[in-house]
């Protein structure tokens, strides 16, 4: 979350702090070589309000999210397939 974005108010700062704390716990709980991405978003159609934290490089996280989307949509092939 860009904490310098003027659209973010006090609640966003609280969410960012909570996300950082949760991310630290998840990162410590996972074995070496495992990544995570945790999404935070308000319910409803509020475009542009989704944020995430991750211990992965951006490219690895995007690949994992594409695989998840492909699985949800029934497009994933477990035999080397990808999104």
C-alpha positions as CSV (number, residue, x, y, z in Angstrom):
1,X,0.0,0.0,0.0
2,X,1.4,3.4,-0.9
3,X,1.2,5.2,2.4
4,X,1.9,8.5,0.6
5,X,-1.3,8.4,-1.5
6,X,-3.6,11.1,-0.3
7,X,-6.6,8.9,-0.8
8,X,-5.6,6.7,2.1
9,X,-7.0,7.7,5.4
10,X,-6.5,6.5,9.0
11,X,-8.3,3.2,8.4
12,X,-6.0,2.4,5.5
13,X,-3.0,3.0,7.8
14,X,-4.5,0.5,10.3
15,X,-5.1,-2.0,7.6
16,X,-1.5,-1.6,6.3
17,X,-0.1,-2.1,9.8
18,X,-2.3,-5.2,10.3
19,X,-1.2,-6.6,6.9
20,X,2.4,-6.1,7.7
21,X,2.0,-7.9,11.0
22,X,0.1,-10.8,9.5
23,X,2.6,-11.0,6.6
24,X,5.5,-11.3,9.1
25,X,3.7,-14.2,10.9
26,X,3.0,-16.0,7.7
27,X,6.5,-15.6,6.4
28,X,8.0,-17.0,9.6
29,X,5.5,-19.9,9.6
30,X,6.3,-21.1,6.1
31,X,9.3,-23.4,5.4
32,X,12.1,-22.0,3.3
33,X,11.4,-21.8,-0.4
34,X,7.6,-21.1,0.0
35,X,6.0,-17.9,-0.9
36,X,2.7,-16.2,-0.1
37,X,0.5,-13.4,-1.2
38,X,-2.3,-12.1,0.9
39,X,-5.0,-9.9,-0.6
40,X,-6.9,-7.2,1.3
41,X,-10.0,-5.6,-0.2
42,X,-13.3,-4.1,0.8
43,X,-16.5,-6.1,0.0
44,X,-18.5,-4.7,-2.9
45,X,-17.4,-3.2,-6.2
46,X,-14.9,-0.5,-5.1
47,X,-12.4,-0.6,-7.9
48,X,-8.8,0.2,-7.0
49,X,-9.0,-0.6,-3.3
50,X,-7.4,-4.1,-3.4
51,X,-4.0,-4.3,-1.8
52,X,-1.7,-7.1,-1.2
53,X,1.4,-8.2,0.7
54,X,3.8,-10.9,-0.4
55,X,7.2,-12.3,0.4
56,X,7.7,-13.3,-3.3
57,X,9.2,-11.4,-6.2
58,X,6.5,-9.7,-8.2
59,X,6.9,-12.1,-11.2
60,X,6.6,-15.1,-9.0
61,X,3.5,-13.7,-7.3
62,X,1.9,-12.8,-10.6
63,X,2.5,-16.4,-11.9
64,X,0.9,-17.8,-8.8
65,X,-2.1,-15.5,-9.1
66,X,-2.5,-16.4,-12.8
67,X,-2.4,-20.1,-11.9
68,X,-5.0,-19.6,-9.2
69,X,-7.3,-17.7,-11.6
70,X,-6.8,-20.5,-14.2
71,X,-7.7,-23.1,-11.6
72,X,-10.8,-21.2,-10.5
73,X,-11.9,-20.8,-14.2
74,X,-11.2,-24.5,-15.0
75,X,-8.4,-23.7,-17.4
76,X,-5.4,-25.1,-15.5
77,X,-3.7,-28.2,-16.8
78,X,-1.8,-30.0,-14.0
79,X,0.6,-31.5,-16.6
80,X,2.7,-28.4,-17.0
81,X,-0.1,-26.2,-18.0
82,X,-0.4,-22.6,-17.0
83,X,-2.7,-19.6,-17.3
